[in-house]
Amino acid sequence: MTEARARIPLWTVGAAAAVAAVAVVPLGFVLWSTVDAGWGEVRRLVLRARTAELLWNTVRLTGGAVVLSGILGTGAAWLVERSTVPGRRWWTVLMAAPLAVPAFVNSYGWVSLVPAASGYTGALLIVTLSYFPFVYLPVAAALRGLDPALEETARSLGDSPFRTFRRVVLPQLRPALAGGCLLVALHLLAEFGALQLLRFPTFTTAIYDQYQSSFSGPAANMLAAVLVLCCLLLLLGELRARGKARYSRVGAGVARPPSRVRLGAWTGPVLAALGVLSVLALGVPLGSLAYWLVAGTSSDVSVSLLLETTGTSLGLGALAAFCAVVAAIPVSWLAERYRSRTSTVLERSTYFGNALPGIVVALALVTVGIRVVPIWYQTIVLLVAAYVILYLPRAVVNVRTAFAQAPPILEDVAHSQGLGRVPTLLRVTLPLAAPGLGAAAALVFIAVVTELTATLLLSPIGTRTLATQFWTDSDSAAYAAAAPYAAVMVLLSAPATYLLTRDTRRSSAL
């Protein structure tokens, strides 16, 4: 590391610290509630059979979904990027497309057509189908960035395709795989709508029930505290899995496509497997929406209300995506370019909000709004702040990955030419990282358009989004009335999801 980069710029530390401070507001709320309750009350509420049951449900669902998402996402990415599977461009789009269908809309589709799709098995299947693209996208991007000469060298030495993947490819996929699995786990810790519809109790659904009955009761706060501990364990595990190796390189490597593995007789089974995965992840929820839109009789949708909720969701999504990416830049740059305990702590601090249910984040901001900045209470400011806190990890993971693949030596060259740190960041680093910034914004936009619980509590009076209106109808089993709002959410999320596959489609066309 050169002297120019060895000196950590104070403005970067200050900006990253400010972002981390906002991100840990919900954590501070939970800790304050825990201390205020007292040890005796904490022990009474936490050390009980119900808490153990919720912990077991949460752990087995999260663990199972992470394993399945890792297998499905990595396997699908390898088939698309490294095999001769026909129709690679189409499979690229289909593997990312489930992100356009919110998890609670996916659950709605399954439950409305197959009422038996509930409990642990149903929940594991549906959340995995909803979240495996979080692994597929970063792993596919990492595979595209690998130098094919490494794999070709291993094969020339007699390694089989599987052995080459295990010994050469998989170690280089560690950051992408670990980051994707972390996102899956964090989202499952905070998932509410899908699990509520599937009648599978976890910490999040229990917290919502507690807050419904007592608004901010100590029992709900104690459950939230256990979720924070689960988040901490996940962050430590991902940090160990990522390792300390650097993965950037100068140049684009060999300017040619990789040598793809011929599937031969396996072509048919592979196509069948990818087809079944696409049908389960997309066919069922979209087919359910089509059925209720065409055949439903309980729907009397107001066009003006549909347009109003669409415009509100679109505006909030764009604003929150911009704010989240801006907030992620100093945190990610500090963590990647100036690795230290301080930068690691600041980066990891941004993940806690995503591990808490939206209702906990919302109530923490309600408390801050009432007691600290009452002028912001019941305004868009607190609502957007909640979105940024909830979905900042999506931006940080993608922005940091983009910075990791932007060669630091180019920044050193800029410094040697007299360019300062801020101009270098704006003129050199950010243009190189632009695809990652776009992916981060798209992921945040998709999440905000479909966010439910925080919006219910923090939106100004009279503000209605597609998600809240959908929940009002679906919660009362008015499936046909809820279908138009779900369909528009999917349509709004689809372009952002499509953009995530742009570079992959270009690569697959080679």
N, C-alpha and C positions, 0 to 999 in steps of 0.2 A: 504494500500500500504506500503511495507517495505521500510526501509531507502535506500536499494540498488536501488530500482526502483524509489524512490522519487526524487533522484538526476538525473536530465536530462543530459545525456551525450552530451558534446559539439559537438563531431564529428557527432552525429545524427542530431542535430540542423543545423550544417553547411551543411551537405549533403542534408538535406531536403530543406534548404533555397536555395541552388544552383539549385536544381531541380525546385523549385517554380519560381526562377528568370528566368530560361529558358522558363518555361511554360507561363509566363506573358509577354514575348516579344511581341507577337501579340497585347495584350491589351495595352501595352505601345505605340505601333505604332498607334493604333486607337486613344488613348488619345492625343498623340502628334499631329496627324492630325487634331483632333477636336480643340485643342488650337490654332494651326497654322491658322486654317480657320477663327477664330474670332466668337464672339457671334452673330453678325448680319448675317453672312453667315450660321451659324448653325440653327438659327431660320428660315431663309428663306428655307433651304433645308429640315428640319425636320417637321416643322409645315405646312404641305400641305396635300391636299387630297390624293395624291398618297401614301404617307407614312402611312396615316390612313388605306387605303385599304390593303397595304402590312402587316401592323400590325394585322389587323383583320383576314386576310388569315392565317398568321403564327400562331396566337393564337388559332384559332378554329381548325386548322389542328393538332397542337401539343396537345392541350387539348383533342380533340376527340381520337387521336391515343393513348395517355397515358391511358385514361379511358378504351378503348377497349382492349389494350394490357394487362392492369392490370387484367381485367376480364378474358380474354382468357388464359393468362399465369397462373394465380392463379388457375382458374378452372381446366385447363388441368393438372397442377401439382398435385392438390388434387385428381383428378380422378385416375391418375397413381400411386400415392404414398399411397393413403388412401382408395381406393375402390377395389372392386373385378372385375373391368373391365378386360375382357379377353385380352391376348396378351400385357401385360404391357411392356415387353421388346421392342417390336416393336413400341409401341406408344411412348416410351421414345426417341427412335431414330428419329421418324417422327416429334415429337414436336420440337426438336432442329435442325433438318435438314434445315429449311428455312434460318438459318444463313449462310449456304454454298452458297446461291443464293444472290448475291448483289442486293440491292434495285433497282439500275438502270437496272440490267438484268431482274429483276422481272417486272419492268415497260415495258421494251422492249418486254418481252414475252406477256404481256397483250395487249399492243398497237399494236403489229404486227399482232395479231390474232383478237383482238376486238378493232378497232379504236375508238369506242365510250367510251372506258374506260379512260376518262380524266375528268378534272374539279375536284371540291371538293370531290364529292362522290367517284370517281375513285381513287383519291389520298389518301383519308382516308382509303379505303379498302386495297390498295396495300401496303402502308407504314405500316399499322397494321399487315398485313400478313408477312411482312419482319422483323418486329422488336419485335413481341410479345415473341419470344424465349428469349430476354433479361430479361424478367420477369419470364418466365417459369423456366429457369435454376437455378437462385438463390433461387427461392421459393421452387423448388423441392429439392434442396440441404438442405435448412433449414428444410423442412418437414422430411427428412431422419435423421437429427440430433436431432429431438425432442424426448423426453422420452415418449413412448406410454402410460406410467402409468398415465400421466396427463389427457389424453383424456379418458382413461378407468375409471378413478375416476369420471370425469364429467358425463359420461354415467351411471355409477352405481348410481349416485344421481338423475337420472331421466331426464337428459338433452337429447334432440334429437340430431341427428348428426349435423344438421344445427346450433343449439344453441351451441353445443360443439365447432364447428368450429369458430363461431363468438366470443365466450367468452374466449376460451382457446387457440385455434390454431392461429387465426388471430393476436392477440397481439404479439405473439412470432415471427411472420413473418414480423413484421414492418421493420427491417433493410433490409432484402432481398427484400421485395416489394418496399420500398422506393428507394433503390439503383437501382433496375431494371427499375422502372419508370423514374428515373432520367436519366439513360442511353438512354432510348427511347426518352425522351424530348430533350436531348442534341444533339442526332443524327439528330433529325428532324429539329432543329434550323439550323444545318449546311448542311442538305441534298440539293444536287444540281441536280445530274444526273437524278434521278427518277422524280423529280418535273418538270425539264425541258422537259423531254420526255412526261410527262402528261399534259403539258401546263397549270400548275397551278402556278401562280406567288406568290412568297414569298420574304422575305428579301434576301435570298440567291441567288435566280435566278436574282433578280433585281440588286444585287451587281455585279454579274458576267456580266450582260449586261452593267452596268456602266463602269466596268473596261475594257471591250472589246472596248467600244467607246472612253474612255479617260484614260486608263491604271490605273491611281491612282487618279481619280477625286475626289473632295471633296464630291460630292453627294454619292458616294459609301462608303466613309469613315463615313459619317454621318449615313447611314443605318447600317453599322457595329457597330457603337456606340450604336444604339438602340438594336441590338442583344446582346451586352454585358450587357445592363441593364436587358434584358429578362433572360440571364444566371444567373445574380446575384439573381433575384427573385426566380428562380428555385432552386438554391443552398440553399437559406435561407429556402424555403419551405421543401426541403428534409431534412435539418438539424433538423427542428422542427418535421417532421414526424418520423425521426429515434429515437428521444428521447435520454435519458441519461442512460437508463438501460443497464446492461451488460448481455450477453447471453452465455458466456462460462461456462463450467462445467467440473469437473474432471472426467475422465473415459468416457466410451462410453454408460453409462446408462445400461438399461436392455438389455442383449444380446439375444434379440428375436425380430422377426418382429412385427409390430403393428397389432392390431386387425382391419382388414379392414371392411369397411361398405359394406354390401351386397346390390347390386343394384336391384336385383330381376327383376320386370317388366320393370325397367328403363334401363336394359342392352342394349336392342335394340336401343332405342333413343340415348343413350350415345355413342354407337359404330357408329351410323349414324352421330352424331355431330362431333366426332373426325375424321371420314372419310371425311366429307365435308371440315373441316378445313385443312386437309392434302392435299386434291385435289386442293383447292384454293391456298394454300401457295406453294405447290410443283408441282402438276400436270400441272397447266397452264404454268408456266415458263419453266419447263422441257419438256413438250409436245411441246411448241413453238420452243425450241431449236432443238428437234428431227425433227420437221417438216421442219425447214429451213435447217438443215444439210442434210436431205434426198431429199427434193423436191426443194430446192433453185437452181436457175440457174445463179444468179449473182456472185456466189462464185468462185474465182480463187485464193485460198489461197496458199501462198508460205510456204512450209514445213519448210524451213530454218528460215523464219521470225517467224513462230509459235514457233519453238524451241528456238529461240533467246529471244522472249518476255516471254516465259515460264521460262527460266533460270533466266532472270533478275528479274521477279516478285518473284520467289522462293527465290532468294538470298536476295533481299531487305526485304521480309517478315520475314525471319529468323533473319536477323541482327536487324531489328527494334523491333521485339518481345523481343529479348534478352535485348536490351538497355532499353526498356520500363519497363520490369520487374525489372531490376537492379535499375532503377530510382524510381520505386514505393516502393521499400523495405524500405528505410529510412523514406519516407513520411508516409507510412502506419503504420510502427512500432511506430513512434513518436505520430501519431494521436490516436492510440489505446492504447498504454502503458503509455503515458504521456499526458493525456487529459488536455488541457489548451487553452486559447485564441490563444496563439502563434501557437500551433500545429494545431488548427482548421483553422486558417488563412492560414497556409502553405499548408494544405491539400486542402482546398477549392480553393486555387490559381491554383492548377493543372488542374482545370476543365474548366477554361476560354478558353483555346485554342480549346477545343472540341466544344464549343458553337459558334465559328466563322467559316465561310466557309473556306475551304481549300485554296481558292485563296487569302484570307486576310492573313492567316498564311504564305503562300508562299511569298507574296509581302513584309510582314514584315521582313522575313528572307533575301529576296533579298536586302532590304535596309541595314540591318545589315551587310550582306556579302560585299556589295560594300563599305560602309563607315567605318566599324570596322575591319573586317577580310577578306580583298579582296582575300587572298589566298584560302579561302573556297568557293568563288563564283563559280558557275557552277561545283560543286563537289558533291560526294555522301554524304559528311558530312552534308551539309545543307538539303539535301533531307531526310536523316534519322532523322535529328533534327526535321523537319516538321512532320514526321510520329509520333515521340515520343510525340510532343506537341499535335497533334490531337487526339491520342488514349491513352494517359496516363490515362485518367479516367477509361478506361476499365481495365487497370492493377491495379489501385489504389483501385477500388471498390472490386475486387476479392481478392487482396492481403490483404486488411484490413479485409475483412470478414474472411479470413483464420486465420489471427492473432487473431481476436476476439474469434474464437472457439478453439484456442490453450491456454490451461489453464495457466495463469500467475504464478500460484503457482509452476509450474515445473521450471520456470526460477528462482524463489526465492530459490528453492532447489539447483539448480546449483550454484547460487551465494554463498549459505551457504557452499558449498564444495570448495570454492575458485576459481571458474571459473569466468573469467572476462566477461564484457558485450559482446564484439565481439565474443569470443569463444562460449558463451551461445547462441547468435543469430545464429551462424553457426551450432552448434552441437545439439541444442535443438529446438529452435523456427522454423527455416527454414525447418527441416525435418518434423515437425508436420504440417507446412503450405504448404508442397510440392504440394498436390492436387490443392490448390488455386493458387499457382504460375504457375502450368501447365495450368490451366484454363485461367489465365490472359494472358499467352504467346499465347495460341491458339486463343483467341479473338483478340489480336493485330495482329497476323499473318493473320487471315482471313480479317481483315480490310485493311491491307497494300496491300495484294495481289489484292484487288479490289479498291484501292484508285485511284481517277481520277484527281481532279482539281489541287492539290498541285504538283502532278507528272508532269502535263502539263507544269508548270512554272519553277520548280526547277530541273528537271532531266537534267543531262549533255547532251550537244548536241550529238545527235545520239542515245541516250538511249530511248528505246521504251519498254513499258510494255504491258501486256495483256489488261489492262483497257484502256490505251490511244489508242491502236490500235482498240479495240472494239468501242470506242467512235468515232473515225474517220470514221468508216464504218457505224455505226448505225445513226450517226447524219446526214448522207447523204441518209438515208433510204435504204442503202444496207444491208438489214436484213440478207440475206444469207451469205454475206461476213463477217459479224460481228459474226455469230453464232459459228464458231470454237473457237474464242477467249473467248466468253462467256462460252462455254462448258468446256474449260480448266480451267477457273477461278473457275467454280463450282467443277471440279475434284480436284483442288489444295486445295480448302477450305473444301472439304468433310472430309478428314482424321482428320483435326483439330476439326471439328464439332463433328465427331464420338468420339474422345477422351473426349470431354466434357460430353458425356453421359455414360462413362465407369462405374463410381461409381453408377450412377443411375440404370444402367442395372443390376449391381450386386445386388443392393437392391431390384429391382423389381422381381428378380428371386427367392427371398425368399418366 
